[in-house]
Amino acid sequence: MARFSTLLAFCLAAGASAFSPASQGVQTTSLSAKPVNQEIGVQAPVGFFDPLGLIKSGPYGSPEENFRHYRSVEVKHGR
């Protein structure tokens, strides 16, 4: 009977721990923003190539945000 009550207590404790909130660790975020002219794809003889000026005058605010958007679209569509 003692084994059964120990087993029952263990099962109840395990079941209760499944619904307890997970411990929250310390989360830190740091931005590793690089200038646009140092990103992947910038080549030495040409440098940063933007003949239409889409990065400077794009619809997403700053040149960094425009570059991030256009790069994510480029990656999404596999180019």
Summary of the structure (lengths in Angstrom):
residues: 79
radius of gyration: 26.6
end to end distance: 67.7
largest distance: 81.9
contacts: 117
relative contact order: 0.08
helix: 42%
strand: 3%
